[in-house]
Amino acid sequence: MIRLLQIDLLKMRRYKTFWILIILYFATLGLVTSSGMEFLKWLASKGADFDRVDILRVPLYHFPDIWQNLTYVSTYFQLVLAVVVVVAVTNEFSYKTIRQNIIDGIDRKDFLLSKVLFIALLALSATLFVFLIGIVTGSIYSPASEMRFMFRTIEFIPGFFLATFSYLLLVLLLSVMIKRAGLALGITIIYPALEYTLTASLPDVLDPADDFFPLHAINNLIHVPFQRYIFLEIQDYVSLTSSLVAIAYCFVFIYLSYQILSKRDLN
């Protein structure tokens, strides 16, 4: 498996687009997720009024809240990694490197496995980065009394990995299905709107089924956390049911990708 991953990384090493996107992803993710307090200070300096609530006292980076806050915000940057996956997969068809790989003895199953491993590496790198940001910013902003809660809701970190990994596997499926970078990226961008439009049009009696649609299942891993600061109830844990549904979708996305690859003419 390491050999397959090395082959994929060697391919990506030559793509300038890959490096630009990776640098863009980590730079913007790091900047946005670590500068929340500075943003609140800026709002306060501009006289922002939140119904007489002192926004500088909002514990964005206090343990244990920080893990849900950071991972939720970080999910909004997954589209950049999705572009990386689209480029990595569709270039194989555009430049016919997939056909050359198969001629050289790498079968379609190994080709797909190399992409899955590449996606796992992307998701793991993003997760470790978010974890490090959480440790650093939490250590800076959390009061000493709250340091004992440092790892209380740490399940949001593996939850973020699962959310990122499953979402990128969905992008892999779309890329294998469509093959063309522009169209695959366009479908990736509009797919959330299509799914949410579809679920919104379902009869009320079918509302519970919404959670079993792909993006709904992925998004259910990490719920919006910020209502807690206006004293509203939130889901402050990663649901086992949501995790199992997301894991099931991972297998579905990989299986469907393999079925498409195994039946496709690569000439």
C-alpha positions as CSV (number, residue, x, y, z in Angstrom):
1,M,0.0,0.0,0.0
2,I,2.9,2.3,0.7
3,R,4.2,1.7,-2.8
4,L,0.8,2.7,-4.3
5,L,0.7,5.9,-2.2
6,Q,4.3,6.7,-3.2
7,I,3.4,6.4,-6.9
8,D,0.4,8.8,-6.4
9,L,2.5,11.3,-4.6
10,L,5.2,11.2,-7.3
11,K,2.5,12.1,-9.8
12,M,1.2,15.0,-7.7
13,R,4.7,16.3,-7.1
14,R,4.8,17.6,-10.7
15,Y,1.5,19.4,-10.6
16,K,1.9,23.1,-9.7
17,T,-1.8,23.3,-9.1
18,F,-1.6,20.7,-6.4
19,W,1.0,22.7,-4.4
20,I,-0.8,26.0,-4.9
21,L,-4.0,24.4,-3.6
22,I,-2.3,22.7,-0.6
23,I,-0.6,25.9,0.4
24,L,-3.8,27.9,0.0
25,Y,-5.7,25.4,2.1
26,F,-3.4,25.2,5.0
27,A,-2.7,29.0,5.0
28,T,-6.3,30.0,4.9
29,L,-7.4,27.3,7.3
30,G,-4.7,28.3,9.8
31,L,-5.4,32.0,9.5
32,V,-9.2,31.8,9.8
33,T,-9.3,29.2,12.6
34,S,-6.7,30.9,14.8
35,S,-7.8,34.5,14.4
36,G,-11.3,34.3,15.8
37,M,-10.5,36.3,18.9
38,E,-8.8,39.0,16.8
39,F,-12.0,39.2,14.7
40,L,-14.1,39.6,17.8
41,K,-11.8,42.4,19.0
42,W,-12.1,44.1,15.6
43,L,-15.9,43.9,15.8
44,A,-15.8,45.3,19.3
45,S,-13.5,48.2,18.2
46,K,-16.1,49.0,15.5
47,G,-18.8,49.3,18.1
48,A,-20.7,46.1,17.1
49,D,-23.7,45.6,19.4
50,F,-24.8,42.1,20.2
51,D,-27.7,42.9,22.5
52,R,-25.4,44.2,25.2
53,V,-23.4,40.9,25.2
54,D,-19.7,41.3,25.7
55,I,-18.4,39.4,22.6
56,L,-14.9,39.4,24.0
57,R,-16.1,37.1,26.7
58,V,-17.3,34.5,24.2
59,P,-15.0,31.4,24.9
60,L,-14.3,30.4,21.3
61,Y,-11.0,28.9,22.2
62,H,-11.7,27.6,25.7
63,F,-11.4,23.9,26.3
64,P,-13.5,21.8,25.7
65,D,-15.6,24.0,23.4
66,I,-12.7,24.6,21.1
67,W,-12.8,21.2,19.5
68,Q,-16.3,21.5,18.2
69,N,-15.8,25.2,17.2
70,L,-12.6,24.5,15.3
71,T,-13.7,21.4,13.5
72,Y,-17.1,22.9,12.5
73,V,-15.4,26.0,11.0
74,S,-12.8,23.8,9.3
75,T,-15.4,21.8,7.4
76,Y,-16.1,24.9,5.3
77,F,-12.6,24.6,3.8
78,Q,-13.1,21.1,2.5
79,L,-13.9,22.4,-1.0
80,V,-10.3,23.3,-1.5
81,L,-9.3,19.7,-0.8
82,A,-12.1,18.6,-3.1
83,V,-10.5,20.6,-6.0
84,V,-7.2,18.7,-5.2
85,V,-9.0,15.4,-5.5
86,V,-10.8,16.4,-8.7
87,V,-7.5,17.4,-10.3
88,A,-5.7,14.3,-9.1
89,V,-8.3,11.9,-10.5
90,T,-9.4,13.7,-13.7
91,N,-5.8,14.3,-14.8
92,E,-5.4,10.5,-14.8
93,F,-8.0,10.3,-17.6
94,S,-7.0,13.5,-19.4
95,Y,-3.4,12.5,-19.7
96,K,-4.2,8.7,-19.9
97,T,-1.8,7.9,-17.1
98,I,-4.4,5.4,-15.8
99,R,-4.1,3.4,-19.0
100,Q,-0.3,3.5,-18.8
101,N,-0.4,2.4,-15.1
102,I,-2.6,-0.6,-16.1
103,I,-0.2,-1.5,-18.9
104,D,2.7,-1.3,-16.4
105,G,0.9,-3.9,-14.2
106,I,-1.2,-1.8,-11.8
107,D,-4.7,-3.2,-12.0
108,R,-7.8,-1.0,-11.5
109,K,-8.3,-2.1,-7.9
110,D,-4.8,-0.9,-7.0
111,F,-5.3,2.3,-8.9
112,L,-8.4,3.1,-6.9
113,L,-6.7,2.0,-3.7
114,S,-3.9,4.5,-4.4
115,K,-6.5,7.3,-4.7
116,V,-8.2,6.2,-1.5
117,L,-4.9,6.3,0.3
118,F,-4.1,9.7,-1.1
119,I,-7.4,11.0,0.1
120,A,-6.8,9.4,3.5
121,L,-3.5,11.2,3.7
122,L,-5.1,14.6,2.8
123,A,-7.8,14.0,5.5
124,L,-5.2,13.0,8.1
125,S,-3.0,16.0,7.3
126,A,-5.9,18.3,7.7
127,T,-7.0,16.7,10.9
128,L,-3.6,16.9,12.5
129,F,-3.3,20.5,11.5
130,V,-6.7,21.4,13.1
131,F,-5.6,19.4,16.2
132,L,-2.4,21.4,16.5
133,I,-4.3,24.7,16.1
134,G,-6.6,23.6,18.8
135,I,-3.8,22.7,21.2
136,V,-1.9,26.0,20.6
137,T,-4.9,28.4,20.6
138,G,-6.6,26.5,23.5
139,S,-3.4,26.7,25.6
140,I,-3.2,30.5,24.9
141,Y,-6.8,31.5,25.6
142,S,-8.2,28.9,28.0
143,P,-8.1,29.8,31.7
144,A,-5.8,27.6,33.8
145,S,-8.9,26.1,35.5
146,E,-10.2,24.9,32.2
147,M,-7.0,23.1,31.1
148,R,-8.2,20.0,32.8
149,F,-11.0,19.8,30.2
150,M,-8.5,19.8,27.4
151,F,-9.5,16.5,25.9
152,R,-13.1,16.2,27.1
153,T,-14.7,16.5,23.6
154,I,-11.7,15.3,21.6
155,E,-14.0,13.0,19.6
156,F,-14.6,15.9,17.3
157,I,-11.1,15.5,16.0
158,P,-11.7,11.9,14.6
159,G,-15.2,13.1,13.7
160,F,-13.5,15.8,11.5
161,F,-11.3,13.2,9.9
162,L,-14.3,11.0,9.1
163,A,-16.2,14.0,7.7
164,T,-13.3,15.1,5.5
165,F,-12.5,11.5,4.4
166,S,-16.1,10.6,3.5
167,Y,-16.7,13.9,1.7
168,L,-13.5,13.5,-0.4
169,L,-14.5,9.9,-1.3
170,L,-17.8,11.4,-2.6
171,V,-15.7,13.8,-4.7
172,L,-13.7,10.8,-5.9
173,L,-16.8,9.0,-7.0
174,L,-18.0,12.1,-8.9
175,S,-14.6,12.5,-10.5
176,V,-14.4,8.9,-11.6
177,M,-17.9,9.1,-13.0
178,I,-17.5,12.3,-14.9
179,K,-13.7,12.3,-15.8
180,R,-13.6,15.9,-16.9
181,A,-12.1,18.4,-14.4
182,G,-14.4,21.4,-15.1
183,L,-17.6,19.4,-15.1
184,A,-16.6,17.3,-12.1
185,L,-15.8,20.4,-10.1
186,G,-19.0,22.1,-11.2
187,I,-21.1,19.1,-10.0
188,T,-19.1,19.0,-6.7
189,I,-19.9,22.7,-6.1
190,I,-23.6,22.5,-6.9
191,Y,-24.3,19.0,-5.4
192,P,-25.0,20.3,-1.9
193,A,-27.7,22.6,-3.3
194,L,-29.2,19.8,-5.3
195,E,-29.3,17.4,-2.3
196,Y,-30.7,20.0,0.1
197,T,-33.3,21.1,-2.5
198,L,-34.3,17.4,-2.9
199,T,-34.7,16.8,0.8
200,A,-36.6,20.1,1.3
201,S,-39.1,18.9,-1.3
202,L,-39.8,15.6,0.4
203,P,-43.1,15.3,2.4
204,D,-42.9,16.1,6.1
205,V,-43.5,12.5,6.9
206,L,-40.1,11.6,5.3
207,D,-38.1,14.2,7.2
208,P,-36.2,11.5,9.2
209,A,-34.9,10.2,5.9
210,D,-33.0,13.4,5.4
211,D,-30.2,12.2,7.7
212,F,-29.4,9.3,5.4
213,F,-28.6,11.4,2.3
214,P,-24.8,11.6,1.7
215,L,-24.1,15.2,2.6
216,H,-26.6,15.3,5.4
217,A,-25.0,12.2,6.9
218,I,-21.5,13.8,6.6
219,N,-22.7,17.1,8.0
220,N,-24.5,15.5,10.9
221,L,-21.1,14.5,12.3
222,I,-20.3,18.0,13.6
223,H,-23.3,20.2,14.4
224,V,-23.3,24.0,14.5
225,P,-21.8,24.9,17.9
226,F,-22.3,28.6,18.3
227,Q,-25.9,28.7,19.5
228,R,-24.5,27.6,22.9
229,Y,-23.3,31.2,23.4
230,I,-26.8,32.6,23.2
231,F,-28.0,29.9,25.6
232,L,-29.6,27.6,23.1
233,E,-29.3,23.8,23.2
234,I,-26.9,22.2,20.8
235,Q,-25.6,18.7,20.0
236,D,-22.2,18.9,21.6
237,Y,-21.0,15.3,20.8
238,V,-20.4,13.1,17.7
239,S,-23.3,10.8,17.3
240,L,-22.5,7.1,17.0
241,T,-25.4,6.7,14.5
242,S,-24.0,9.6,12.3
243,S,-20.6,8.0,12.4
244,L,-21.8,4.6,11.3
245,V,-23.9,6.1,8.5
246,A,-20.8,8.1,7.3
247,I,-18.6,5.0,7.5
248,A,-21.2,3.1,5.5
249,Y,-21.1,5.8,2.8
250,C,-17.3,5.5,2.7
251,F,-17.7,1.9,1.6
252,V,-20.5,2.8,-0.8
253,F,-18.5,5.5,-2.5
254,I,-15.4,3.2,-2.9
255,Y,-17.5,0.3,-4.2
256,L,-19.3,2.5,-6.7
257,S,-16.0,4.0,-7.9
258,Y,-14.6,0.6,-8.4
259,Q,-17.6,-0.6,-10.3
260,I,-17.4,2.3,-12.7
261,L,-13.6,1.8,-13.1
262,S,-13.9,-1.9,-13.7
263,K,-16.5,-1.4,-16.5
264,R,-14.9,1.6,-18.2
265,D,-13.0,1.5,-21.5
266,L,-9.8,3.4,-20.8
267,N,-8.8,3.9,-24.5
